[in-house]
């Protein structure tokens, strides 16, 4: 909207009313004058016609045209400028006499054969006025309807009348213009008397805003403007006085502030000292965490390492199960150590997430197995229910997922005294091979009040001190779980009511992995086998039924002894019987009797029990059970156990030991158990292993003997690993020998720090045998040349194929590496055709999908060049590059795929 100035408003409010009133009055008076002139002309016509009508009666009766002529001429001469013509017509409309005959003469008479009206008639045209006046004889005036003798027609010109009308209109317009001119003059004067003072006031106010108070407004303004001027001057005086007071206050405040700054400076010095003390305390805390991590990892290294060594020996099924449980428990303890380190990272705002391919069901079952012991101690029903539509091969951080699940499920078991704990996992497919997983942990525990729910995810808080004392713990796991879920882009929450239990849930978005990660199950042997399943507990029964039916078994389910008896009477024999029971010491005899009865109906009876007691399991096996597994059973153990009777066993002679690399290795560690473990692991890979218990001894041996690789612990007495590494690299026979750091420190930045100090690689305790093998291959070329997992003639050969990398991606499993490579080779013809078709159709989206699938497959098959090329193409396509711009790389990709297919024709051993 346009904003009008004050002067414009004054002009508008003065001129508009004047203009409207002037035009209104001018229009009215002009109209009145016009009507008066028209009436005057009509009156003049009647004044001429009426006397003529009376005077011409006698002449008309005498039919004296000369008298009529003289009468008309006399009337015409009296008004020559006004009268155009005068005529007298008889009753038959015949002209008797006229003063002027012209071309428009027919306008004067009535139409032929029309009756002459008794009253005068007036007709108007653009230029003339015609008055027809009837001639009525006086002798018949008393008759009701006298017959006229004729009529007088007077034709008057309207020119003079129109001129007088226009003159009147012009005069009116002149008056309007004069009125407007006067109004404009008055308005401009008024504007000048208003706008100038307003402008001066505005300038004074602007000066006041800038802090200039000396300028004053002089008197002489109109009305209220004079009052406004007076108030503005008063305002200026008040502002000047206030400014002086403020200035004095500022000076006083400046003086006070100077004193405060001196005090703040002293406080800053104290705060700086406090900050340095806090940093020192934080460094001490970090050192403490690192020391604690080292001290805990050192014995765990021996426990986990020797457990792995024992698992390689010939063991009974129970021994292998016990050792596996020990290994998982040690790993669980190791995860607790990691929790403490994770909380320290949380405080520093760091939360490492490392996505990698993993098997979802292996992860869930492993975590549930570790939780089972606590559930058994409280006689709780622990159930794992993974919906069948959930994919198994995913890419995410399995360690963090296991950490979250263990924390939430562990809390559910801790706060549940009776009932069940159900872990339910469901999945929903998204776009681009993405899946959203939802993990829900249902319990029948004590529940959480509304007040406790508000502070549930606060660190070191369990909402109720009484509950914390009763159940133990600090609530740290919930804080870590929440941060981990958010770091992985998911959500976490819970629903709970006091006394009714709780449901803790979290969601994660994972990517579907194109290749199978988990070891295959022996499901072929279980297809269409008849299995009788007895389970009184509903949640366990539903979860197990879904899994067994998914495996292809023909399952008959029973929930009580009555149903079991009826089923056995209808079908007396089953291939397999799976018996699930929650056993207590008082129920052992009943279970033994049930086993003996079922022995008549199947040769293979398996039990699922809620105990880890080896004695009880041996008693049950001795009473007729083919195998006894803990509830919930690990799906891999269950499948292997059920398929055991149908697996074909071929006697194989013991495999000959793999050839060792002809290398001399030095291992250095001050812990006897750790030193023994690393020597045991290295003895399986190399021919000679020497050891030292501190850095000084290692430096002495390195000065006397050349080694191919040195494994060096960091924290040691006498001389630590860092000093020993620097001494060896400066003056010894092993200046170029790769030195690998072995430490229990797991803080961020430790690896980079050690590599900068001269170490070749970094290994953390507890040692992983596969990582140890890969490290030897990477740091020692002699080991790579002398060590091979399979005879070289059995491996496919191609210039694009890196078998070392392929074996790393397959976890050292040659069969799996060959299988993944052959799956890729089989898909190449279709991939080539699809890529070529997408290029021909210029379909970037379709091309991106095919390249993405090929990239995912090449990541795990030891084809580094193909992986880099597909990764480059996928990245460029996602950035919006056109197919035309990527033609060179696409043609190179086609060439490499063709070359790989050509090489694959010479790989019959993969078929």
Secondary structure, 3 states (H helix, E strand, C coil): CCCCCHHHHHHHHHHHHHHHHHHHHHHHHHHHHHHHHHHHHHHHHHHHHHHHHHHHHHHHHHCCHHHHHHHHHHHHHHCCCCEEEEEEEECCCCEEEECCCCCCHHHCCCCCCCCCCCCCEEEECCCEEEEEEEECCHHHCCCCCCCCCEEEEEEEECHHHHHHHHHHHHHHHHHHHHHHHHHHHHHHHHHHHHHHHHHHHHHHHHHHHCCCCCCCCCCCCCHHHHHHHHHHHHHHHHHHHHHHHHHHHHHHHHHHHHHHHHHHHHHHHHHHHHHHHHHHHHHHHHHHHHHHHHHHHHHHHHHHHHHHHHHCCCCCHHHHHHHHHHHHHHHHHHHHHHHHHHHHHHHCCCCCCCCEEEEHHHHHHHHHHHHHHHHHHCCCEEEEEECCCCCCEEEECHHHHHHHHHHHHHHHHHCCCCCEEEEEEEEEECCCCEEEEEEEEEECCCCCCHHHHHCCCCCCCCCCHHHHHHHCCCCHHHHHHHHHHHHCCCEEEEEEECCCEEEEEEEEEEEECCCCCCCCCCCHHHCCCEEEEEECCHHHHHHHHHHHHHCCCEEEEECCHHHHHHHHHHCCCCCEEEEEECCCHHHHHHHHHHHHHHCCCCCCEEEEECCCCHHHHHHHHHCCCCEEEECCCCHHHHHHHHHHHHCCCCCCCCCCCCCCEEEEEEEECCCHHHHHHHHHHHHCCEEEEEEECCHHHHHHHHHHCCCCEEEEECCCCCCCHHHHHHHHHHCCCCCCCEEEEEECCCCCCHHHHHHHCCCCEEEECCCCHHHHHHHHHHHCHHHHHHCCCCCHHHCCCCCCCCHHHHHHHCCCCHHHHHHHHHHHHHHHHHHHHHHHHHHHHCCHHHHHHHHHHHHHHHCCCCCHHHHHHHHHHHHHHHCCCCCCCCHHHHHHHHHHHHHHHHHHCCCHHHC
